[in-house]
Amino acid sequence: MALYDQYPVEVFNSLGKKKEKFEPLNPPRVGLYVCGPTVYNEAHLGNLRSFLTFDIVSRYLEHLGYNVRYVRNITDVGHLVNDADEGEDKIEKRARLEQIEPMEIVQKYTNGFHAVNKVFNLKEPSIEPTATGHIVEQIEMVQKIIANGYGYEVNGSVYFDVQKFQEKYDYGKLSGRKVEDLLEQTRDNLTGGSEKRFFADFAIWKGASENTLMKWNSPWGMGVPGWHLECSVMSTKYLGEQFDIHGGGMDLKFPHHECEIAQNIGAGGKDPVRYWMHGNMLTVNGTKMSKSLGNAFLPMELIAGDHELLDQGFSPMTIRFFLLQAQYRSTIDFSNDALKAAEKGYKRLTNACRLISKMEAPEGGSVNSELDSEINKLCKQLYLEMSDDFNTPKTIAVLFDLGNKINSFANDQIPLNSISKDTFINFKATFTLFIAEVLGLEDEVEGGSDKFEDVMEMLIRNASRSTSQ
């Protein structure tokens, strides 16, 4: 029997707003799509937490025996300032500021994003498609949406017709937003002379001005795809019209993910995603993390301790461990005390992992059946906690319980041969696999040289950027 049959997973589905048994469309295959970064700036800790969440989801599902195709996109065009339908592209704005080509910005910050992932031991996705690499497919989806009556063209731009969609479907079902109360608002009372027929309509293709640096020819003239379109196109291309899990931060529920649902249904008539997963935000000393408040951290600032709110720097695995101490749907508060406690907790677990890795299976002896049963139950409990909506904090609590047993064996407080050989083999394999494979925690003492080089490379890259800007 496969592990995923022994320990069925429950996922909190944002669509139904409850936990549901995870049943993939085509087991053991699982399709997972996660909204990746817009590469116009350094990846921040909010990004890191979101991508860490789905790193854990992918790791655990694979550990259970699923064959996961993990798709995470790179947004390299079409994401406008303030996530709006009007204004300047974020990448173009940055390119003008740094006085370099937009694609240099894309490459620069994509490299930085990958460096951060490597330092924090995030596995690479199966596929990492880019928006600019799928312009043809995006134009084709716009044409399908228009042909199905859900899109209209105005002055070279194409908008999704939310009122038309609302006649048959529920726009707002994911986020809980209701547009029915606002349907009487018409083009006559839209502010700013908008081209939209209705305030909630959104751009799926945006006509470009002469000054726009990145633009493509289309049936509606030169332009760029709308920000929401790329994820609909790339998830469909690589995972199909319907797939298992779509993830991202809670801030993406509306409008981004709501628009994705509408686009997919508008183009193909099918609701695309079975399970929507959303991670919660970060706070600092109880206050929302925000660049405007000056309390936002870049990962390299945490490592170097180079921020006025930090007492010291912290290692990448300490930070990873800290983030895993909160369930992904809960907020997590950054503070010096919390990080220092995480540092101690991480060291406790990795020390226990080193100790048990040097132990050999016991031969003979009088087996303590109560202790033997307790250890096997704790090993099983690891699976039960992780299968309960990827509950990393409860999983870590069980690992600490098992770590205490390891210390008792190592200190000869309990004879190792008081448990059976089979129990020890299961104990050793499960404990080490959960730390290294499921939670992705590397031992920075045993394998420290490679990790140190990765960290130094990232810090040097960041320092050189700061000097050049």
N, C-alpha and C positions, 0 to 999 in steps of 0.2 A: 504493500500500500504506500502510495506517495505521501510525503509529509503534508502536502496541501490537502489531502483527504483526511489525514489524522488530525490536523489542526486547521480547520476551515477559518478563513479570515473574514472578519467583519469590518466594513468601511463606513465611516460617517459620510453619507452622500449629501452634499450641499443642496442638491436638487430636491430631495425628499425631506431634508433637514432631520435625518435620523440615521442610525446605524443600520446597515443592510448586509446580508450575507454576500460575500464577493463571489460572483459566478461569471467567469469570463465567457465571452462569446464563443471562442474556439479553444478550449483548454487542450493541452497545457500552454498554449500561446496566450500572451497578454500584450495588449497594445497600450502603451503609456505615453501621453503627450504632455509636455510641460512648457509653458511660456518662458522663453529664454530672455536674455537681457537685450536692451537697446544699447548698442555699443558706442556711446558718445561720451562716456565718463567712466571713472573707476567703479568697479563693483563694490557696493557697500554691504554692511552687515545684514541689512534687510534682505538683499539679494541672496547672500550666503545662507541665511536661515531657510529661505524658500527652497533653494536648490539642494540643501542638505536634507530637508524633509523628503524630497523625492529620490534622493540618493538612497536613503534608508528604505523607502517603499520598494524601489527596484532591487536593492540588495536582499531584502527579506523574501520577496516573492521568488527571486531566483534561488535563494537558499531552500525554499520549500519545494522546489522542483519545477516551477513555472519557467517557460521560455519567454523572457521579456524583451520586446522591442521598445526601447526607450528613445523617443524622439524629443529633442529640445532645440528649439529654433534660435537663430540669431537675427534680431531685427536690425537691418542695416540701411533701411530707407522707409519713409512713410509715417514715422512716429513724430507728430507735431508737438510743439511746445504746449504744455498744459493738457496734453492728451485730447486736444480739440480738433475740429475739422477746419479751423482757420489758423493761419500763422506760419511760422517757419519750422522747417524740419530740424529736429534736435541735432542731428549729425551735421547738417549744413551750417547751423548756427555755430557749432563748436569748430568746424573747419574754418569758418571766417575769423573766429576769435584767435585760433592758433596759426592762421594764415598758411594752411596746408590743404591738400586735396581731401575731399570727403572720404575717399577710400583709404587714405592714410589714417584718418581718424578711426575708421572701421577696423583696420588691421591692428593699429596700436592698442585699442581698448579690447579687441577680441583676444589678442595675445595676453593682455593683462588679466582678463577674465579666466583664461585657461591656466595662467600661472597661479592664481588664487585657488582654483579648483584642485590643482596638483598639490599645493601646500597643505590644503585641508583634507586631502585624500578623498575627493569626490570622484567617483568613477566616470569615465567618459560615456556619453550617450551612445546608443547604437547608430544614430543618425543625427547630424547637426546641420540642418538645412538653413539657407539664408533667404531673406525676402528678395534680394536682387537676383538670386539664382532661379526664381520661380515667377518671373514677370509674365511669361506666356500663359502659365496656368492661372494666374490671377486674372488676367484679361478674359480668359475663357470662362471663369466662374462668374465674372461680372455679366458677361453675355448671357449665361444661363439664367441669372437672377432677373435680368431685364426681360428675357423671353418668357419667363414664368409670371411676369406681371408685378414683380416686387422691386423693380428698380426704375429710375427715370433719369434722363440726362438733361442738364441745364448748363449751357455755356462751357461745354467741355468737361464738366464734372458729372459723376453719376452718384445718385443717392439712393439708399435703401428706403423703401416706402413702408414705414412702420404702421401707419394706419391701415394700409392694404393687408399687411401681414396680420394685424390684430383682428381682422375680420374672421380669420380661420384659426389662428394660433394664439398663444399666450406670450406676448413679449413682456418680459419681466418676471417670468416664473422662477428663474434661478435666484435673482437678487431680492425678489419680493416687491420690486417697484411696480406700481400700477399706473398705467397710462389712460385707463378708461375715464378717470376724472378730468383728464386734460385734453380729451379728444376734440373739444369745441374750439380749442385754440387753432387758428388758421394762419395762413401766410400773411394776412393783412395785419396781424398784431405781432408778428415776429420782429424783433429789434435788429437794427443794423442792416436792413435791406438784404437779409439772408436769401440765398437761392433755394433753400429748402421749402417744401410745401408744408411741412409740419415740424415743430421744434425738435421732436425726438428722432427725426430722420438723421442718418449718418452717412458719411462719404464712404463709398467703396472704390471710387476712382476720383482723384482730384486733379483738375486741370492745372497745368504748371504755368507760371509766369516766365517772362524772358530771363529773369534773374535766377530762376531755379537752376541749381547746378546738376542735380540728378533727376533725369526725366526720361520717359520712354514714349515712343509712338504707340497710338492705340486707335481703335475705331472712333474715338471721341476727341482725338487730337493728342498733343503732347501732354503727358501728365505722370502721376505717381499713384500707386495703389494706396487705398486707405489702410490705416494701421491694423484694423481688426481683420482684414481680408487674408493676410498671409497665413495666420494660424488655421483658418478654415481650409485653405488650399493645401497646406503642407500636412496637416493631420489627415486629410482625406487621401492625399497621394500616397503617404507612407503607411497609414494604418487602416484605410478604408472609409467608406461612408458612415459606418458605425464602428466604434471601438470602445475599449474598456474604461480607461481612466484618463481624465484630463485634470491637470493640477496647476496651481499657481497661488499667489498671495491673495488674501481677502480683498485687497484693493482692486483686483482685476475682475471681481464678480460683475461689477457694473462700471463702465459700459462694456468693457472688452469681451468678457465671456458671454454676456447676454447677446451682444452683437454677433459673436461667432455662431451661437445657436440659430439665430435668425438667418444668417447667411447660408449655413449648411442646409437648413430646411428650405429656404428660398431657392437654392440652386438644385438640390437633389430630392427634396421632399421627405428627408429622413432626419429624425432627431439624432445628432451625432454621438453623444456620449452617454454611457450607462452610469458611471460614477464620477461626480465632480468632487474634487478634493481641494480645500483651501486652507493655507496656513495663516496663522495669526501674526500680529506685528510685534516689534521689539519696543521696549520702553527703557529709559535710563533714569534710575533713581525715582521711578514712579511716573515719569513724564514721557510722553510720546517722543520717540527718536525723530529728530527733524534737523535738516541742515540749517534752516532758518533760526532754530533755537541754539545752534552751536553745540549740540550734544550728539551729533551723528559721528560714528566711527567708521573709518576704513579698516579692513582687516590688517593691513600692515601697520596702522597706528596702534592697534591692540597688541600686536606682536612686539613692536619696538617700545611700547609705552609712551609713544610720542603724541600725547593729548593731555590737555590741562586737567581733565577729569580722571585721569589714571594715576595710580600710585606707582605702578610698575608695568612691565611688559609681561605677556603671557604666551606660552607656546601654542602652536596651532592645534595640537591635540587637546590641550586644556580648554581651548575655546570651543572645539568641536564637542567635547564632553559636556561643557557648560550648556550649550544649545540643546543637547539631547536630554538634559534634565527636566525639560518641560515638554508636555505633550504638544504636538504640532498645532493643535487648534487653540491652545492657550497662549496668552501673552507671556513674554519672558522679560524680566527686568534685569538690565545690566547694572552692576555695582561692583566696586572693588572687593567688598566682602564676599559677594557671591562668586566672583571669579577666583578668589583665593581659596574658597571652600571647594570649588570645582577642581582646582589644581591638586588639592589634597586627595579628593575622591578619585581622580584619574590615576594618581600615583599608587593609591591603594590597589586599584584593580589591576594595573599593569604589573605591579610587584607580585600579586597573587598569580597572575598569568605566567610570570617567569618561574615562580616556585613550582607550580603544578607541571610545567613543561619539563622540569628536571626529575620529576618523580616517576618511578617505575611501578607497574601494576603489582599489587601485593600477591604473594604466594603463601597459601596456608593461613593459619590463624583462626581465631574464633570470631565469626562474623556477628556484629551487633545488628540484628534484623531491624530494630527501630531506626538506627542511624542510617542503615542501608536504604530503607524505605524513604526516609526523610530526604536524602540526597537525590534519589530518583524523582521524587515528587517536585523538588526544587528545579531540577532540569526540565521536567515537563512544564512547570509553571512559567519558565522563560518563553516557551512557545505560546502558552495561553495568553500571556500578557502582550506579546508582540502581535498575535493574531487578533487581539482586541483593538482594532484601529491603530496599530503600530504604536503601542503605548510604551515609548522608550523610558520614561521615568520609573514606571513600575518594573520594567525589565531590568533596569540598572539596580533597583532595590533588591531584586532577587539575586543578581550577580554579587552584590555585597554580602548577602547571606551565604552564598557559596564560597565567596572569598574568605569569610571567617572560618569556614570548615577547612579550607586549604591551609590557612595560617595555623590552625590547631594541629593538623597533620604535620606541618613543617616543624613546629615547635615541640613535637612529640607529646602534646597534651592528649592527643587521641592517636592510638596506634593505627597506622595506615591499613594494616591487615584486619582491622575491625569492619571493613567493608569488603564486599566480594570483588573479584577481579573484573567481572562484567560491569558492575556498578562504577568502578574506578575508570574503566575505559570510556564508558558513556559520559561520566562526569568530566573527565579531562577533555574529551572531544567537544562536548557541548559548550563548556565554559570558554574554551579558547576560540571556538568558531563564532560564538555570539559576540565576543569582544572584537575580534579581528575582521570577520567576514560580514556579520550582520550590522554591528554598530560602526565598523570601519575605523576602529581606534588602533593606531599604530603605536608601537613601543618606541618612544623617542630616546630611550637609553640604549636598547639593544641595536636598533637600526638607525641611530641618530645621524650618521654622517651624511647619508643621502638626503634626509629631511633638512638637515642644516644647510646643505648646498641649495636646496629649493627655496628655503626661506631667504637666504642671503641674496639669491638671484632676484627674488621679488622685491626685496628692500632696496637693492642697488638700482633696479629698474625704476622704482618709485622715486628714489632720490634724484636720478638723472632727469626725470620728467619735471620734478619740482624746480630744478635748476634752470631748465630750458623754458619754462612757462613764465 
